[in-house]
Amino acid sequence: MVKRSFKIINESGIHARPATTLVNTAIEFKSNITLTALKREVDFKSIMGVMSLGIYSGVIIEIKAEGEDEMDAINTLSDKIVSLGLGKEI
């Protein structure tokens, strides 16, 4: 299992459009991937789960991946979060 934490810096937080991009990216991997924020954990491959967290600017999130392609998954999702201007790794 690998995990990384980020502080959300985007003023709008993780809203529908970037959430969809992140979920679609997560779906590409075989590993189990979870997103934790605001004391709740959801499947990162579920758009409803991610949107239900209501992640806003300043929130700390944690991504966990476990499986055969966990490193690729965590690296790709981390790069996507940074490149979309959503958050910075802490």
GROMACS elastic network, one bead per residue, 0.5 to 0.9 nm:
[ bonds ]
;  ai    aj funct       b0    kb
    1    64     6  0.68537   500
    1    65     6  0.56981   500
    1    67     6  0.71786   500
    1    70     6  0.69726   500
    1    71     6  0.86712   500
    2    63     6  0.82889   500
    2    64     6  0.57132   500
    2    65     6  0.55140   500
    2    66     6  0.66022   500
    2    70     6  0.67376   500
    2    71     6  0.69875   500
    2    74     6  0.72291   500
    3    62     6  0.67630   500
    3    63     6  0.53795   500
    3    65     6  0.63591   500
    3    66     6  0.88464   500
    3    74     6  0.70931   500
    4    61     6  0.83862   500
    4    62     6  0.56114   500
    4    63     6  0.54224   500
    4    64     6  0.67809   500
    4    74     6  0.74720   500
    4    78     6  0.77888   500
    4    89     6  0.73399   500
    4    90     6  0.79263   500
    5    60     6  0.68548   500
    5    61     6  0.55777   500
    5    63     6  0.63874   500
    5    64     6  0.89598   500
    5    88     6  0.84900   500
    5    89     6  0.58530   500
    5    90     6  0.56963   500
    6     9     6  0.89717   500
    6    59     6  0.83153   500
    6    60     6  0.56299   500
    6    61     6  0.53513   500
    6    62     6  0.64280   500
    6    63     6  0.84055   500
    6    78     6  0.85831   500
    6    81     6  0.85768   500
    6    87     6  0.58402   500
    6    88     6  0.52843   500
    6    90     6  0.52823   500
    7    57     6  0.79774   500
    7    58     6  0.59998   500
    7    59     6  0.57949   500
    7    61     6  0.63910   500
    7    62     6  0.89862   500
    7    86     6  0.84528   500
    7    87     6  0.53140   500
    7    88     6  0.55324   500
    7    89     6  0.64633   500
    7    90     6  0.66184   500
    8    11     6  0.83583   500
    8    13     6  0.63175   500
    8    14     6  0.78667   500
    8    55     6  0.80501   500
    8    56     6  0.70913   500
    8    57     6  0.51334   500
    8    58     6  0.51679   500
    8    59     6  0.54775   500
    8    60     6  0.63072   500
    8    61     6  0.74004   500
    8    81     6  0.89495   500
    8    85     6  0.87272   500
    8    86     6  0.56526   500
    8    88     6  0.66807   500
    8    89     6  0.89199   500
    9    12     6  0.85365   500
    9    13     6  0.70728   500
    9    56     6  0.85587   500
    9    57     6  0.53326   500
    9    58     6  0.60150   500
    9    59     6  0.82439   500
    9    85     6  0.73323   500
    9    86     6  0.56848   500
    9    88     6  0.69836   500
   10    13     6  0.51020   500
   10    14     6  0.75478   500
   10    56     6  0.79652   500
   10    57     6  0.57004   500
   10    58     6  0.83123   500
   10    84     6  0.89845   500
   10    85     6  0.62748   500
   10    87     6  0.65329   500
   11    14     6  0.89553   500
   11    56     6  0.74139   500
   11    57     6  0.53475   500
   11    58     6  0.85816   500
   11    86     6  0.84930   500
   12    15     6  0.64705   500
   12    55     6  0.87103   500
   12    56     6  0.62772   500
   12    57     6  0.63662   500
   12    86     6  0.87046   500
   13    54     6  0.81150   500
   13    55     6  0.55489   500
   13    58     6  0.80021   500
   13    59     6  0.81890   500
   13    86     6  0.68457   500
   13    87     6  0.86941   500
   14    17     6  0.80943   500
   14    18     6  0.61795   500
   14    19     6  0.58609   500
   14    50     6  0.85949   500
   14    51     6  0.78983   500
   14    54     6  0.75381   500
   14    55     6  0.55443   500
   14    56     6  0.64098   500
   14    57     6  0.80489   500
   14    86     6  0.68740   500
   15    18     6  0.60585   500
   15    19     6  0.58970   500
   15    20     6  0.85861   500
   15    51     6  0.72068   500
   15    54     6  0.79133   500
   15    55     6  0.76557   500
   15    56     6  0.82577   500
   16    19     6  0.50907   500
   16    20     6  0.60574   500
   16    21     6  0.87088   500
   16    47     6  0.85124   500
   16    51     6  0.70063   500
   17    20     6  0.52691   500
   17    21     6  0.64779   500
   17    22     6  0.88628   500
   18    22     6  0.61480   500
   18    23     6  0.85458   500
   18    81     6  0.86503   500
   18    84     6  0.74791   500
   18    86     6  0.81635   500
   19    22     6  0.51277   500
   19    23     6  0.60788   500
   19    24     6  0.84839   500
   19    47     6  0.68635   500
   19    50     6  0.68400   500
   19    51     6  0.70791   500
   20    23     6  0.51392   500
   20    24     6  0.60097   500
   20    25     6  0.84780   500
   20    47     6  0.63633   500
   20    50     6  0.88905   500
   21    24     6  0.52080   500
   21    25     6  0.62084   500
   21    26     6  0.87264   500
   21    80     6  0.85643   500
   22    25     6  0.50395   500
   22    26     6  0.61864   500
   22    27     6  0.86809   500
   22    44     6  0.80022   500
   22    45     6  0.83845   500
   22    47     6  0.88713   500
   22    77     6  0.68986   500
   22    80     6  0.72103   500
   22    81     6  0.77099   500
   23    27     6  0.61640   500
   23    28     6  0.89199   500
   23    44     6  0.59863   500
   23    45     6  0.50163   500
   23    46     6  0.64998   500
   23    47     6  0.61110   500
   23    50     6  0.79910   500
   24    27     6  0.51936   500
   24    28     6  0.68664   500
   24    45     6  0.72230   500
   24    47     6  0.86812   500
   25    28     6  0.55545   500
   25    29     6  0.77419   500
   25    45     6  0.83785   500
   25    73     6  0.84617   500
   25    76     6  0.78948   500
   25    77     6  0.69905   500
   25    80     6  0.84470   500
   26    29     6  0.58387   500
   26    30     6  0.87198   500
   26    31     6  0.87488   500
   26    33     6  0.71342   500
   26    44     6  0.64638   500
   26    45     6  0.56314   500
   26    73     6  0.69376   500
   26    74     6  0.89795   500
   26    76     6  0.86253   500
   26    77     6  0.70791   500
   27    30     6  0.76282   500
   27    33     6  0.89688   500
   27    44     6  0.81700   500
   27    45     6  0.54267   500
   27    46     6  0.86827   500
   28    73     6  0.84056   500
   29    32     6  0.80901   500
   29    33     6  0.85709   500
   29    68     6  0.89889   500
   29    69     6  0.67122   500
   29    70     6  0.80321   500
   29    72     6  0.82133   500
   29    73     6  0.62150   500
   30    33     6  0.88207   500
   30    67     6  0.68912   500
   30    68     6  0.70583   500
   30    69     6  0.65509   500
   30    70     6  0.82164   500
   30    73     6  0.86527   500
   31    65     6  0.61022   500
   31    66     6  0.52853   500
   31    68     6  0.61232   500
   31    69     6  0.58699   500
   31    70     6  0.57045   500
   31    73     6  0.74413   500
   32    43     6  0.78418   500
   32    44     6  0.83270   500
   32    45     6  0.85704   500
   32    64     6  0.80377   500
   32    65     6  0.56079   500
   32    66     6  0.52747   500
   32    67     6  0.62685   500
   32    70     6  0.80524   500
   33    42     6  0.87366   500
   33    43     6  0.62081   500
   33    44     6  0.54844   500
   33    45     6  0.71185   500
   33    63     6  0.70377   500
   33    64     6  0.55285   500
   33    66     6  0.65456   500
   33    67     6  0.86957   500
   33    70     6  0.82098   500
   33    73     6  0.80774   500
   33    74     6  0.84909   500
   34    41     6  0.65598   500
   34    42     6  0.55834   500
   34    45     6  0.78820   500
   34    62     6  0.81184   500
   34    63     6  0.57607   500
   34    64     6  0.52447   500
   34    65     6  0.65808   500
   34    66     6  0.89360   500
   35    40     6  0.82885   500
   35    41     6  0.56050   500
   35    42     6  0.54096   500
   35    43     6  0.63094   500
   35    44     6  0.53947   500
   35    49     6  0.89488   500
   35    50     6  0.74396   500
   35    61     6  0.69264   500
   35    62     6  0.57729   500
   35    64     6  0.66210   500
   36    39     6  0.67884   500
   36    40     6  0.55337   500
   36    42     6  0.64368   500
   36    43     6  0.88991   500
   36    44     6  0.89604   500
   36    53     6  0.85894   500
   36    60     6  0.85857   500
   36    61     6  0.55914   500
   36    62     6  0.50638   500
   36    63     6  0.64682   500
   36    64     6  0.82157   500
   37    40     6  0.54949   500
   37    41     6  0.65379   500
   37    42     6  0.86761   500
   37    53     6  0.68228   500
   37    54     6  0.88737   500
   37    55     6  0.71769   500
   37    59     6  0.71665   500
   37    60     6  0.63797   500
   37    62     6  0.66716   500
   38    41     6  0.84015   500
   38    53     6  0.72445   500
   38    54     6  0.87182   500
   38    55     6  0.78361   500
   38    59     6  0.73642   500
   38    60     6  0.77542   500
   38    61     6  0.78211   500
   40    53     6  0.73404   500
   41    44     6  0.89049   500
   41    49     6  0.85821   500
   41    53     6  0.84647   500
   42    45     6  0.85616   500
   42    46     6  0.76814   500
   42    49     6  0.54469   500
   42    50     6  0.65519   500
   42    52     6  0.87843   500
   42    53     6  0.81557   500
   43    46     6  0.55894   500
   43    47     6  0.86184   500
   43    49     6  0.63565   500
   43    50     6  0.74335   500
   44    47     6  0.74472   500
   44    49     6  0.72295   500
   44    50     6  0.63887   500
   44    63     6  0.82053   500
   45    49     6  0.81083   500
   45    50     6  0.81652   500
   46    49     6  0.50981   500
   46    50     6  0.62773   500
   46    51     6  0.85953   500
   47    50     6  0.51712   500
   47    51     6  0.60206   500
   47    52     6  0.83775   500
   48    51     6  0.51921   500
   48    52     6  0.59215   500
   48    53     6  0.88761   500
   49    52     6  0.51348   500
   49    53     6  0.68202   500
   50    53     6  0.56361   500
   50    54     6  0.77001   500
   50    55     6  0.83247   500
   51    54     6  0.57644   500
   51    55     6  0.76825   500
   52    55     6  0.84021   500
   55    58     6  0.86680   500
   55    59     6  0.64759   500
   55    60     6  0.88084   500
   55    61     6  0.84143   500
   56    59     6  0.59720   500
   57    60     6  0.88464   500
   57    86     6  0.86357   500
   57    87     6  0.87077   500
   58    87     6  0.89365   500
   60    90     6  0.87659   500
   63    74     6  0.73542   500
   63    77     6  0.85070   500
   63    78     6  0.85580   500
   64    70     6  0.84725   500
   64    74     6  0.73658   500
   65    69     6  0.84042   500
   65    70     6  0.50765   500
   65    71     6  0.76573   500
   65    73     6  0.68623   500
   65    74     6  0.63314   500
   66    69     6  0.77902   500
   66    70     6  0.52763   500
   66    71     6  0.86201   500
   67    70     6  0.51915   500
   67    71     6  0.87466   500
   68    71     6  0.83201   500
   69    72     6  0.54894   500
   69    73     6  0.61686   500
   69    74     6  0.87578   500
   70    73     6  0.50229   500
   70    74     6  0.60842   500
   70    75     6  0.84871   500
   71    74     6  0.52529   500
   71    75     6  0.60155   500
   71    76     6  0.84143   500
   72    75     6  0.52252   500
   72    76     6  0.59503   500
   72    77     6  0.84612   500
   73    76     6  0.52803   500
   73    77     6  0.60692   500
   73    78     6  0.83966   500
   74    77     6  0.52682   500
   74    78     6  0.59150   500
   74    79     6  0.85044   500
   75    78     6  0.51071   500
   75    79     6  0.61100   500
   75    80     6  0.85592   500
   76    79     6  0.51785   500
   76    80     6  0.61661   500
   76    81     6  0.87451   500
   77    81     6  0.61846   500
   77    82     6  0.86897   500
   78    81     6  0.52174   500
   78    82     6  0.63771   500
   78    83     6  0.85824   500
   78    88     6  0.88578   500
   78    89     6  0.78684   500
   79    82     6  0.52641   500
   79    83     6  0.59300   500
   79    84     6  0.84677   500
   80    83     6  0.50807   500
   80    84     6  0.59522   500
   80    85     6  0.84936   500
   80    86     6  0.85910   500
   81    84     6  0.54473   500
   81    85     6  0.64462   500
   81    86     6  0.53515   500
   81    87     6  0.58683   500
   81    88     6  0.76613   500
   81    89     6  0.89321   500
   82    85     6  0.51438   500
   82    86     6  0.60244   500
   82    87     6  0.56036   500
   82    88     6  0.60015   500
   82    89     6  0.78980   500
   83    86     6  0.76491   500
   83    87     6  0.87503   500
   84    87     6  0.81044   500
   85    88     6  0.79993   500
